[in-house]
Amino acid sequence: MIEKVRHHYFSGKRIYAMIAKEFIQIWRDRPTLAMIMLMPIMQLVLFGFAINSDPKRLPTAILAADNSPYTRSLLSTLQNTGYFKITATPATIQEAEALMAQGKVQFILSIPEHFTRDLLRGEKPNILIESDATDPVAVSGAISSVQRLTQTALIHDLKSRPPMNPPFEIRIHNRYNPEGLTVYNIVPGLLAVLLNMVLVALTAVAMAREREHGTLECLLSTPIKPIEVMLGKIAPFIIIAYIQMTVILLASWLIFNVPILGNLLLLYLSLSVYIAANLAIGFTISTFARDQLQAMQSAFFYFLPSMLLSGFIYPFRGMPEWAQYIGNAFPITHALRIIRGIILKGSSLADIMPHLWPMAVILFIVSLLAMKRYKETID
């Protein structure tokens, strides 16, 4: 009787064989390999170069009713702080408020008509600085620098003034979020973030599942067109998206006391473009994935830069220009501006149009790519 060979002892060769097999499998799985190599590089670039929680050179509109050497000296000192960049000189307060409502300026500086006269008389004229406080983190550094401005500005122009006696006063008015509550910024932003994560992932995995389970071949045997497949697959997720929107808006209002100042119908209609863009992105991702795991990995690879470069976590204007160009290519960046604009500012259609049409362009481009990739996949 032949004695059975027992393999109870520890074998380094078997462990080595398993390790070699896993490395070979990873090497053959090119999407996973690309994600392993590119994810650390992407994080290093984003966190090392693109992310900045203390933005500088914020766009500022100037309403100067007094044009004197003292005013010009004050504006020069303001820009020397590094936080302000004069980008507009509107003629009226209405024009300045329109610029702020559209998100084109972060601050409005108003200098009164008799600023120089009151300054020379020692009457301490008031200067008003209005800030777009929908993102309180983005303006906190600039507001802190303004507090010291009364001690440093005009120090050489008014040499005769008594020390430690500021010649003018600065009044700061935080627009849209007077108390500087971060919940006013985060909670509405979650609406865009959750729609981004859920819709892209659901669509990508759903289409990959069709291919993985073989049901895609059944669709190919029918006369259904690629655009019809695309619309049929994303329609249920549109309903899910609107349900999620309603739940988040109710929670924002009832639980977190976030004021909803704008038109809800305008919000729902404008976000329909955002929903469609996310679904088209998920559909496109699914055409590159062979199975559900790859679809989820690719969706996660899309989530990271879209979240970090959108302005949801870190101030958008704190990023370098190249990062802002990339961030503007994501629909979530424009959706965040639309949501915060309508909810916190009461923005109208004209105010959100600069952010609505880029989303429509992104939707059009991604839809064309999705249909092209789908045709190549079925061929």
MARGU-85633 format. One record per residue (C-alpha): x, y, z; residue in three letters; residue number from 1. Coordinates in Angstrom, 3 decimals, padded with zeros to 6 digits, always signed. Example, Ala and Ser with C-alpha at 12.3 -4.5 7.8 and 13.67 -1.06 7.14 Angstrom:
BEGIN
R       east      north         up   resn   resi
R   +012.300   -004.500   +007.800    ALA      1
R   +013.670   -001.060   +007.140    SER      2
***
This chain:
BEGIN
R       east      north         up   resn   resi
R   +000.000   +000.000   +000.000    MET      1
R   +001.461   +003.274   -001.120    ILE      2
R   +001.582   +005.834   +001.626    GLU      3
R   -000.118   +009.067   +000.721    LYS      4
R   +002.168   +012.073   +000.509    VAL      5
R   +001.174   +014.713   +003.013    ARG      6
R   +001.812   +018.404   +002.260    HIS      7
R   +001.307   +019.839   +005.693    HIS      8
R   +004.689   +021.507   +005.795    TYR      9
R   +005.142   +025.188   +004.794    PHE     10
R   +006.398   +025.544   +001.217    SER     11
R   +008.094   +028.727   +000.024    GLY     12
R   +007.937   +027.493   -003.560    LYS     13
R   +004.149   +027.313   -003.490    ARG     14
R   +003.925   +030.820   -002.009    ILE     15
R   +006.319   +032.081   -004.690    TYR     16
R   +004.189   +030.427   -007.397    ALA     17
R   +001.044   +032.117   -006.073    MET     18
R   +002.767   +035.509   -005.917    ILE     19
R   +004.056   +035.092   -009.471    ALA     20
R   +000.563   +034.121   -010.669    LYS     21
R   -000.982   +037.219   -009.086    GLU     22
R   +001.597   +039.533   -010.668    PHE     23
R   +001.010   +037.937   -014.075    ILE     24
R   -002.733   +038.348   -013.647    GLN     25
R   -002.350   +042.000   -012.664    ILE     26
R   -000.024   +042.590   -015.630    TRP     27
R   -002.584   +041.139   -018.020    ARG     28
R   -005.369   +043.231   -016.495    ASP     29
R   -004.318   +046.491   -018.122    ARG     30
R   -007.113   +048.718   -016.704    PRO     31
R   -006.273   +047.659   -013.141    THR     32
R   -002.563   +048.079   -013.852    LEU     33
R   -003.146   +051.576   -015.235    ALA     34
R   -005.174   +052.514   -012.164    MET     35
R   -002.436   +051.234   -009.822    ILE     36
R   +000.192   +053.315   -011.632    MET     37
R   -001.803   +056.468   -012.341    LEU     38
R   -003.734   +056.879   -009.069    MET     39
R   -000.696   +057.826   -006.910    PRO     40
R   +000.585   +060.152   -009.633    ILE     41
R   -002.808   +061.833   -009.895    MET     42
R   -003.031   +062.298   -006.130    GLN     43
R   +000.479   +063.755   -005.954    LEU     44
R   -000.258   +066.235   -008.737    VAL     45
R   -003.663   +067.267   -007.377    LEU     46
R   -002.704   +067.604   -003.726    PHE     47
R   +000.777   +068.922   -004.402    GLY     48
R   +000.080   +071.500   -007.113    PHE     49
R   -003.662   +072.064   -007.582    ALA     50
R   -005.127   +072.198   -004.076    ILE     51
R   -004.906   +075.449   -002.117    ASN     52
R   -007.196   +076.317   +000.788    SER     53
R   -006.030   +079.967   +000.909    ASP     54
R   -006.838   +081.453   -002.512    PRO     55
R   -005.206   +084.675   -003.651    LYS     56
R   -005.924   +087.277   -006.346    ARG     57
R   -009.687   +086.997   -005.946    LEU     58
R   -011.688   +088.988   -008.539    PRO     59
R   -012.909   +092.268   -007.085    THR     60
R   -015.253   +094.931   -008.412    ALA     61
R   -014.570   +098.567   -007.475    ILE     62
R   -017.295   +101.183   -007.013    LEU     63
R   -015.223   +104.327   -006.457    ALA     64
R   -017.282   +107.502   -006.281    ALA     65
R   -014.143   +109.361   -005.175    ASP     66
R   -011.212   +109.336   -007.603    ASN     67
R   -008.301   +110.897   -005.756    SER     68
R   -004.666   +110.037   -004.950    PRO     69
R   -005.842   +108.716   -001.580    TYR     70
R   -008.303   +106.375   -003.273    THR     71
R   -005.675   +105.102   -005.693    ARG     72
R   -003.238   +104.587   -002.834    SER     73
R   -005.871   +102.627   -000.919    LEU     74
R   -006.595   +100.400   -003.914    LEU     75
R   -002.899   +099.810   -004.437    SER     76
R   -002.495   +098.721   -000.812    THR     77
R   -005.519   +096.477   -001.168    LEU     78
R   -003.997   +094.677   -004.145    GLN     79
R   -000.603   +094.436   -002.442    ASN     80
R   -002.150   +092.122   +000.153    THR     81
R   -002.201   +089.503   -002.614    GLY     82
R   -005.821   +088.552   -001.946    TYR     83
R   -007.568   +091.020   -004.248    PHE     84
R   -007.413   +091.521   -007.992    LYS     85
R   -009.427   +094.365   -009.481    ILE     86
R   -011.209   +092.872   -012.486    THR     87
R   -014.218   +095.170   -012.903    ALA     88
R   -015.178   +098.806   -012.376    THR     89
R   -018.972   +098.812   -012.800    PRO     90
R   -020.759   +102.126   -013.073    ALA     91
R   -023.647   +101.246   -010.751    THR     92
R   -024.298   +099.044   -007.750    ILE     93
R   -026.774   +097.064   -009.843    GLN     94
R   -024.045   +096.095   -012.308    GLU     95
R   -021.737   +095.116   -009.446    ALA     96
R   -024.413   +092.957   -007.813    GLU     97
R   -025.104   +091.255   -011.145    ALA     98
R   -021.423   +090.365   -011.435    LEU     99
R   -021.464   +088.869   -007.944    MET    100
R   -024.707   +086.980   -008.593    ALA    101
R   -023.122   +085.371   -011.661    GLN    102
R   -020.001   +084.479   -009.686    GLY    103
R   -017.713   +086.698   -011.774    LYS    104
R   -016.437   +088.657   -008.766    VAL    105
R   -015.832   +087.598   -005.179    GLN    106
R   -015.812   +091.077   -003.629    PHE    107
R   -017.374   +094.505   -004.179    ILE    108
R   -015.446   +097.455   -002.711    LEU    109
R   -017.467   +100.667   -002.394    SER    110
R   -015.680   +103.970   -001.733    ILE    111
R   -018.066   +106.842   -000.848    PRO    112
R   -018.257   +110.089   -002.782    GLU    113
R   -016.720   +112.350   -000.120    HIS    114
R   -014.042   +109.907   +000.993    PHE    115
R   -011.106   +112.333   +000.547    THR    116
R   -012.898   +115.290   +002.142    ARG    117
R   -013.939   +113.301   +005.213    ASP    118
R   -010.483   +111.730   +005.393    LEU    119
R   -008.712   +115.095   +005.542    LEU    120
R   -011.199   +116.397   +008.097    ARG    121
R   -010.538   +113.418   +010.344    GLY    122
R   -014.152   +112.230   +010.180    GLU    123
R   -013.252   +108.568   +009.580    LYS    124
R   -015.154   +107.751   +006.365    PRO    125
R   -016.558   +104.258   +005.958    ASN    126
R   -015.555   +101.853   +003.201    ILE    127
R   -017.870   +098.941   +002.442    LEU    128
R   -016.524   +095.562   +001.326    ILE    129
R   -019.146   +093.025   +000.290    GLU    130
R   -018.020   +089.418   -000.072    SER    131
R   -019.610   +086.434   -001.770    ASP    132
R   -019.700   +084.207   +001.333    ALA    133
R   -021.361   +081.198   -000.275    THR    134
R   -017.952   +079.584   +000.288    ASP    135
R   -016.759   +081.101   +003.595    PRO    136
R   -013.418   +079.281   +003.413    VAL    137
R   -012.540   +080.985   +000.127    ALA    138
R   -012.933   +084.510   +001.528    VAL    139
R   -011.676   +084.012   +005.092    SER    140
R   -008.032   +084.833   +004.293    GLY    141
R   -008.951   +087.938   +002.329    ALA    142
R   -011.251   +089.210   +005.080    ILE    143
R   -008.514   +088.700   +007.676    SER    144
R   -006.101   +090.784   +005.597    SER    145
R   -008.692   +093.567   +005.318    VAL    146
R   -008.856   +093.899   +009.095    GLN    147
R   -005.245   +095.136   +009.098    ARG    148
R   -005.753   +097.482   +006.174    LEU    149
R   -006.814   +100.459   +008.285    THR    150
R   -003.434   +100.437   +010.039    GLN    151
R   -001.251   +100.114   +006.942    THR    152
R   -003.107   +101.901   +004.145    ALA    153
R   -002.413   +105.611   +003.613    LEU    154
R   +000.326   +105.556   +006.252    ILE    155
R   +002.641   +107.532   +003.956    HIS    156
R   -000.120   +109.727   +002.530    ASP    157
R   -001.317   +110.943   +005.923    LEU    158
R   +001.896   +111.405   +007.888    LYS    159
R   +000.301   +113.860   +010.282    SER    160
R   -002.364   +111.503   +011.612    ARG    161
R   -001.970   +110.364   +015.243    PRO    162
R   -000.486   +106.860   +015.687    PRO    163
R   -002.860   +103.937   +016.336    MET    164
R   -005.760   +106.068   +015.140    ASN    165
R   -007.117   +104.618   +011.880    PRO    166
R   -008.120   +107.373   +009.453    PRO    167
R   -011.036   +105.353   +008.046    PHE    168
R   -013.201   +102.363   +008.881    GLU    169
R   -013.897   +099.228   +006.870    ILE    170
R   -017.255   +097.555   +007.113    ARG    171
R   -017.569   +094.001   +005.853    ILE    172
R   -020.853   +092.573   +004.637    HIS    173
R   -020.991   +088.848   +003.932    ASN    174
R   -023.545   +088.366   +001.194    ARG    175
R   -025.710   +085.223   +000.888    TYR    176
R   -024.245   +083.739   +004.093    ASN    177
R   -023.990   +086.489   +006.728    PRO    178
R   -022.900   +084.170   +009.560    GLU    179
R   -020.300   +082.373   +007.443    GLY    180
R   -021.822   +078.926   +008.084    LEU    181
R   -020.052   +076.147   +006.201    THR    182
R   -023.256   +074.106   +006.197    VAL    183
R   -024.720   +076.614   +003.718    TYR    184
R   -021.905   +075.724   +001.358    ASN    185
R   -021.526   +071.979   +001.982    ILE    186
R   -025.133   +070.762   +002.139    VAL    187
R   -026.291   +072.225   -001.219    PRO    188
R   -023.016   +071.024   -002.735    GLY    189
R   -023.790   +067.473   -001.624    LEU    190
R   -026.662   +067.508   -004.092    LEU    191
R   -024.222   +067.732   -006.997    ALA    192
R   -021.719   +065.324   -005.428    VAL    193
R   -024.216   +062.538   -004.715    LEU    194
R   -025.762   +062.786   -008.166    LEU    195
R   -022.280   +062.630   -009.648    ASN    196
R   -021.249   +059.545   -007.693    MET    197
R   -024.482   +057.585   -007.892    VAL    198
R   -025.462   +058.234   -011.504    LEU    199
R   -022.042   +057.654   -013.067    VAL    200
R   -021.450   +054.466   -011.071    ALA    201
R   -024.943   +053.032   -011.561    LEU    202
R   -024.953   +053.564   -015.307    THR    203
R   -021.422   +052.243   -015.801    ALA    204
R   -022.060   +049.103   -013.731    VAL    205
R   -025.498   +048.489   -015.269    ALA    206
R   -024.162   +048.480   -018.824    MET    207
R   -021.125   +046.401   -017.838    ALA    208
R   -023.475   +043.889   -016.231    ARG    209
R   -025.380   +043.590   -019.489    GLU    210
R   -022.150   +042.669   -021.261    ARG    211
R   -020.902   +040.393   -018.461    GLU    212
R   -024.139   +038.392   -018.247    HIS    213
R   -024.523   +038.112   -021.988    GLY    214
R   -027.785   +040.046   -022.193    THR    215
R   -026.090   +042.624   -024.407    LEU    216
R   -026.037   +040.054   -027.219    GLU    217
R   -029.813   +039.782   -026.899    CYS    218
R   -030.085   +043.533   -027.398    LEU    219
R   -027.833   +043.322   -030.444    LEU    220
R   -030.133   +040.788   -032.067    SER    221
R   -032.976   +043.313   -032.037    THR    222
R   -033.343   +046.284   -034.400    PRO    223
R   -032.867   +048.701   -031.492    ILE    224
R   -030.455   +051.565   -032.209    LYS    225
R   -027.563   +052.666   -029.963    PRO    226
R   -029.286   +055.923   -029.031    ILE    227
R   -032.422   +053.973   -028.093    GLU    228
R   -030.397   +051.622   -025.902    VAL    229
R   -028.752   +054.593   -024.264    MET    230
R   -032.035   +056.405   -023.563    LEU    231
R   -033.748   +053.237   -022.379    GLY    232
R   -030.975   +052.417   -019.928    LYS    233
R   -030.693   +055.884   -018.411    ILE    234
R   -034.417   +056.698   -018.094    ALA    235
R   -034.910   +054.820   -014.779    PRO    236
R   -031.863   +056.529   -013.315    PHE    237
R   -033.305   +059.946   -014.190    ILE    238
R   -036.294   +059.175   -011.979    ILE    239
R   -033.953   +057.994   -009.212    ILE    240
R   -031.966   +061.223   -009.541    ALA    241
R   -035.027   +063.427   -009.121    TYR    242
R   -036.065   +061.456   -006.035    ILE    243
R   -032.597   +061.957   -004.549    GLN    244
R   -032.727   +065.663   -005.353    MET    245
R   -036.045   +066.043   -003.555    THR    246
R   -034.838   +064.162   -000.471    VAL    247
R   -031.647   +066.253   -000.210    ILE    248
R   -033.494   +069.545   -000.680    LEU    249
R   -036.033   +068.633   +001.997    LEU    250
R   -033.249   +067.632   +004.385    ALA    251
R   -031.375   +070.876   +003.647    SER    252
R   -034.439   +072.932   +004.477    TRP    253
R   -035.942   +070.973   +007.385    LEU    254
R   -032.835   +069.646   +009.152    ILE    255
R   -030.023   +072.069   +008.334    PHE    256
R   -032.169   +075.230   +007.919    ASN    257
R   -030.527   +076.141   +004.624    VAL    258
R   -032.636   +078.892   +003.012    PRO    259
R   -033.855   +078.173   -000.501    ILE    260
R   -034.139   +081.616   -002.076    LEU    261
R   -034.431   +080.730   -005.760    GLY    262
R   -036.948   +079.067   -008.037    ASN    263
R   -037.110   +075.302   -007.436    LEU    264
R   -038.537   +074.658   -010.897    LEU    265
R   -035.516   +076.422   -012.424    LEU    266
R   -033.240   +074.280   -010.238    LEU    267
R   -034.886   +071.021   -011.351    TYR    268
R   -034.863   +071.992   -015.023    LEU    269
R   -031.264   +073.188   -015.043    SER    270
R   -030.051   +070.085   -013.205    LEU    271
R   -031.724   +067.860   -015.788    SER    272
R   -028.800   +068.755   -018.059    VAL    273
R   -026.393   +067.784   -015.274    TYR    274
R   -028.184   +064.478   -014.701    ILE    275
R   -028.075   +063.638   -018.402    ALA    276
R   -024.358   +064.518   -018.581    ALA    277
R   -023.519   +062.209   -015.664    ASN    278
R   -025.501   +059.357   -017.181    LEU    279
R   -023.749   +059.843   -020.515    ALA    280
R   -020.377   +059.739   -018.732    ILE    281
R   -021.346   +056.508   -016.986    GLY    282
R   -022.485   +055.033   -020.293    PHE    283
R   -019.163   +055.982   -021.890    THR    284
R   -017.186   +054.428   -019.026    ILE    285
R   -019.100   +051.179   -019.462    SER    286
R   -017.999   +050.908   -023.095    THR    287
R   -014.357   +050.779   -021.960    PHE    288
R   -014.945   +048.208   -019.192    ALA    289
R   -015.086   +044.453   -019.718    ARG    290
R   -016.883   +043.671   -016.453    ASP    291
R   -018.531   +045.327   -013.466    GLN    292
R   -015.303   +045.536   -011.446    LEU    293
R   -013.531   +047.471   -014.186    GLN    294
R   -016.560   +049.730   -014.558    ALA    295
R   -016.505   +050.560   -010.845    MET    296
R   -012.739   +051.119   -010.899    GLN    297
R   -013.039   +053.468   -013.867    SER    298
R   -015.891   +055.343   -012.204    ALA    299
R   -013.769   +055.828   -009.062    PHE    300
R   -010.891   +057.025   -011.226    PHE    301
R   -013.263   +059.688   -012.587    TYR    302
R   -014.636   +060.642   -009.155    PHE    303
R   -011.309   +061.695   -007.608    LEU    304
R   -010.332   +064.571   -009.937    PRO    305
R   -013.930   +065.678   -010.423    SER    306
R   -014.427   +066.017   -006.657    MET    307
R   -011.106   +067.745   -005.933    LEU    308
R   -011.168   +070.147   -008.884    LEU    309
R   -014.851   +071.109   -008.740    SER    310
R   -014.687   +073.535   -005.819    GLY    311
R   -016.742   +071.360   -003.486    PHE    312
R   -013.987   +070.655   -000.932    ILE    313
R   -011.342   +073.256   -001.786    TYR    314
R   -011.878   +076.803   -003.141    PRO    315
R   -011.961   +076.732   -006.928    PHE    316
R   -010.192   +080.077   -007.312    ARG    317
R   -007.361   +078.833   -005.110    GLY    318
R   -006.220   +076.440   -007.829    MET    319
R   -003.732   +077.368   -010.567    PRO    320
R   -005.145   +078.221   -013.985    GLU    321
R   -004.292   +074.853   -015.550    TRP    322
R   -006.231   +073.093   -012.771    ALA    323
R   -009.184   +075.448   -013.245    GLN    324
R   -009.293   +074.617   -016.962    TYR    325
R   -009.438   +070.908   -016.105    ILE    326
R   -012.033   +071.526   -013.399    GLY    327
R   -014.278   +073.391   -015.829    ASN    328
R   -014.332   +070.281   -018.033    ALA    329
R   -016.311   +068.411   -015.345    PHE    330
R   -020.097   +068.914   -015.213    PRO    331
R   -020.056   +068.906   -011.397    ILE    332
R   -018.097   +072.184   -011.353    THR    333
R   -020.862   +074.032   -013.193    HIS    334
R   -023.610   +072.201   -011.292    ALA    335
R   -022.189   +073.362   -007.965    LEU    336
R   -022.302   +076.986   -009.119    ARG    337
R   -025.865   +076.602   -010.362    ILE    338
R   -027.099   +074.899   -007.180    ILE    339
R   -025.441   +077.345   -004.801    ARG    340
R   -026.518   +080.255   -006.983    GLY    341
R   -030.202   +079.321   -007.072    ILE    342
R   -030.443   +078.156   -003.453    ILE    343
R   -028.329   +080.794   -001.706    LEU    344
R   -028.417   +083.763   -004.094    LYS    345
R   -031.823   +083.350   -005.711    GLY    346
R   -030.162   +083.405   -009.140    SER    347
R   -032.267   +083.766   -012.271    SER    348
R   -031.884   +081.979   -015.594    LEU    349
R   -029.676   +084.814   -016.879    ALA    350
R   -027.404   +084.446   -013.851    ASP    351
R   -026.868   +080.691   -014.278    ILE    352
R   -026.651   +080.702   -018.080    MET    353
R   -022.819   +081.096   -018.052    PRO    354
R   -022.705   +077.765   -016.198    HIS    355
R   -025.620   +076.057   -017.942    LEU    356
R   -024.375   +076.154   -021.519    TRP    357
R   -020.969   +074.559   -020.703    PRO    358
R   -022.822   +071.595   -019.182    MET    359
R   -024.900   +071.288   -022.355    ALA    360
R   -021.730   +071.289   -024.459    VAL    361
R   -020.165   +068.600   -022.246    ILE    362
R   -023.359   +066.531   -022.527    LEU    363
R   -023.299   +066.791   -026.327    PHE    364
R   -019.628   +065.795   -026.633    ILE    365
R   -019.850   +062.898   -024.178    VAL    366
R   -023.060   +061.596   -025.799    SER    367
R   -021.377   +061.503   -029.203    LEU    368
R   -018.412   +059.639   -027.692    LEU    369
R   -020.730   +057.202   -025.905    ALA    370
R   -022.645   +056.331   -029.073    MET    371
R   -019.423   +056.011   -031.095    LYS    372
R   -017.874   +053.709   -028.490    ARG    373
R   -021.088   +051.694   -028.258    TYR    374
R   -021.112   +051.132   -032.020    LYS    375
R   -017.455   +050.061   -031.929    GLU    376
R   -018.238   +047.674   -029.063    THR    377
R   -021.093   +045.947   -030.852    ILE    378
R   -019.043   +045.697   -034.064    ASP    379
***
